Amino acid sequence: TLNDSKTISTEVTESVKVAETTMVKIDAARENYRPCGVRTAALFFVLNDLVSVDPMYQFSLDAYVQLFTMSIDKSSEKNPMCGSVEERIE
């Protein structure tokens, strides 16, 4: 049973190392999208506040999602080989 415990301990240690490496990669990927999130939030609140200028500018969530999806599609049409987030934001 001591050997079993050592084997399990080794496996758990290896799993923790893999999880830590994966966590670092996920954190790095998430940080790449932060500028996009900031711009998206600004766009959302600008569109949301347009209703105070004129009720004609009132957007529903569906309209906002359609606009957001269209902007993603246009950015990929602009450069289909574009791989990085920074390039897609431009």
Phi, psi and omega in degrees: 000332177294320178295322177297318179296319179295318180296314179297318179298318179296317180296318179295318179298317178295320179296321179295319179297317178296318179296320179294318178297316179297320179298319179296318179296318179295318178298318179295317179296319180297319180295331177297330183269355182300314178300323178295320178296321179296314179294321180295319178297318178298316179299315180301312184287330174296312179298322180293324182277348179298334180298333178286339176283311180202133181301339179300334184272011181292128180249139172270168178299321179299318179295320179295315180297319178296317178297317180296316179296319179298320180294324176293316179298317180295323180292327178281331176290325181300318180211091184295338180271002181294120185254330187268156180295319182301318180293323180288330179292321179297000000 
